[in-house]
């Protein structure tokens, strides 16, 4: 009976993985199709990658997406980490109030957030474009960072920073050399979530942009109404970039652990 359950579980897992990853494999294969068909593979070619590279609007949207995602991730990670550390030292009532306000944008439908940000920029007569998109991304990414960092801070001894300063560390050293390394997993998780949310966003970006500024999501949306295999090419490029980032992030901790073990063996 247990063996049957295991077999069924493995089959279900295989079907789920197939359901998730088969469309991506299909997209990658047809990005090398020599014809315009999205269903019949007519031959291997790099023609759509060449057209993607020479398409100024498409490359500009890729640059906009990556630059906004990186800047928004860095800024929101800094703001979220500082806010989480500050909240951990605040009064209980204030901390609960701020955390509830922090959860509101996460639970709020994106369309509502998008319209609210758009009205905000219109009210203050801020010209919509690259800057407004960047500000919007920072605004909706920061709550995810706070939500990711707070559990790590709560798991620490509340007197950890005070103990470090009693031993001669300055407040800055206590923060950067004692507190931050302890909560680094939460910071990295928050940064990854922020990067993913920013890179993938469409609804909020669509409402807050202007002046011809488009990210990849908006570009793909405008191209989806007409058959253009270049979508497969640029989507494949995005998949490769994300895969490389994930591999690097997962490999670096393994390399550090091996170096630490070698160092410990040498010391012993």
N, C-alpha and C positions, 0 to 999 in steps of 0.2 A: 504493500500500500504506500509506504514511504517512498519507494523507488518510483512508483507511478506519479506521485505528487511532484517529485523532483523533475521527472521528465516533462510533465505538463508545465511546470514552472519555467524550465529552460526553453521550451517551445514558445511560451508566451513572451518571455524576455526577448527571444530572437525575433518574433513578429513585431514587437514594439520597437526594437532597434531598427528593423527593416523599414517600418513605417516612418520613423524619424529621419533616417539617413539615406533611404533610396532616392527621394527627390533631390537631395544634394548631389549624390552620385550622378543622377540623370542630368542635372544642370551642368556639372563639370564635363561630362562626356560630350554634350551637345554644344559646349562652348568651343570645341575643336571641330565642329561640323563645317564642311566647306560650303554647304548650301544654307538657304534661309529657313528651311523647314525646322520646326521644333519637335517633330515626331519621327522623321526619317533621316538616318545618318547617311549622308551622301559621300563622305570621305573626310580624311584627316587634314586639317588646315589651321593656320594661325591668323586667318584673314580677319576674324572678328576682334582679335586682340590688337591687330594693327589699326583697325578702324576705331577701336576704343581709344587707343593711344593718340590718334590724330583728331579725335572728337574733343574740341576745346571745352565744350560745356560739360561733358562727362568727366574729364580730368579735373576741371575746376570744382565740380561737385565732390569728387573724391578728396581733393585737397581740403575743401571746406569741412567735410565730414571728419577727417582725421584730425585736423587742427583744432576744431571745436571740441571734439571728444577728448583730446589730450589736455587742452587748456582747462576745460570744464572739470576733468578728472582731478587735475593737480589742485585747482582752486577749491573745489568742493571737498576734496580730501583734507586739505589744510583747515578749511572752515569747520567741517564736520568733526575733525579730531579735536581741535581747540574747543569747540562748543561742548563736546562730550566730556572733556576733561574739566571744563568750567562747571558744567552741570553736576558733575560728581562731587564738587565741593560746595554746591549751593544747598539752600534749605530744601527740605523734603517737599513742601507744598509747591515751591517754584519749580523744582525738578519735574514733578508730576505734571504740572500745568504745561511746561515747555515740551515735554515728551508727548503729551496728548496733541498739542499743536503741531508737533513734528510728524505725528502719524497721519494727520489730516490730509496732507498732499499725497501721501502714498495710497490712502484708501479712496481719495477723490477721483472720479472719472477723469481721464486725460483731457477729454473734450472740454470739461468745465474749467480745468486748469489752463488750457490753451486760450479759451475765450477770456478768462480773467486776466491773463498776462497781456493778451492783445489789447484789451480795453485799458489796461494800466499804461501801456506804451502810448496809446492814442491820447489818453487824458493828459499825459505830461509832454505831448508833442515830440516824442522821440521817434526819429525816422527809423522805420523797420528795415532791418538788413542783417549783416553779419553780427554786429554788436548786440542787437536785441535777441538774436538766436543764441548767442553765447551766454548772455545773462539769464535767459530762460532755462538753458541747460544746467547752469550752475545752481539755479533756484530749485529745480526738481531733483537734482542729483545729491545735494547736500543732506537731505533727510535720510537717504539710504546709508550714507556714510555714518551719520550719528547713530542710526539704528544698528549698524554693524559693530561700531566701536564700543558702545555703552556696555554690552554684556561682558566684554573683556575687562573694562575698568571696574565693573562691579565685582568681578572675581578676584581682584587684587586686594591686598591689605591696605586699608585707607590711610595707614600711617607710614606707608612705604616712602613717599617723598620726604616726609618730615624726618624719618630715620636717616635718609641720605644726607639731608642738610645738617643734621646733628653730627654726622661723621665728617663734615667739612665741605660738602658739595654746595655749590651755589644753586640758586633756584633754577637757572638755566641748565646746569649740569644734571640736576635731579630730574628735570623734565626730559632732556634728550638722551641721557645715558642710563637712566633707571626706569622711568615710567614708560617712555615711548617703546623701548625694546620689548617690554612685557606685553604691550598691547599691539605689537606689530602685526600679528596674524589678523586681528580685527581691522586694522588700517588697510592692509593689503586686500582683504575681502571687500571692504567698502569701496576701495579704489576700482577693483575689478567690476563690481556692480555698477558703479557710476560710469565707467567707460562703456560698459555694455548698454546701459540705458541711453546714454548720449549717442552712441554710434548707431543704435537701432531706431531712435525716435523719429516718428513721422508726424503725428497729429499736432503736437505742440510746435514743432518746427514749421509746419505748414501754415499755422496761424500767426506766428510771430515774425516770419521772414518777409522780405520785400526787396525791391530793387534788383530783382533777378538773382538773388542769392539762394542757392539750392544745395541741400545735402543729398546724399545718395538715395535716401528713402523717397524724397520728393522727385528726384530725377527718374527713378525706376517707376514711380507712379505715373508720371507724365508720359513715359515710354511704353507703358503696359497696354495702352489703347491701340498700338500698332505693333505688328510683329517686327522685332528687332533683336536678333541673336546677340547683339553687343551686350544686352542685359546679362546673358549667361556669362560672358567674358568678365565683366566688371564684378559680378556676384562671385565668380570663382576666385578672382583676385582678393576680394574681401575675406572669403573663407580661408584662403591661404595665409593672409596676414593675421587673422584671429588665431589660426592654428599655431603659427610660429610664436605668437605672443604667449599662448597657453603653454606651449612646450617649454619656452624659456622660463616662465614663472614656475613651472613644476620641476625643471631640471636644476635651477639655481640652488634651492634648499637641499637637494640631494648632494650636490657638489660641496656645499658648505659642511654638511654633516660628515662627509668622507674626509674633508680636510681637518675638521675638528678631531675626528677619531685618530687620524694619522699623527696630528700634533700631540694628542694625549699619549699615544704609544711611544713617540719620541721622548716626551718628558719623563714617562715611566722608565 
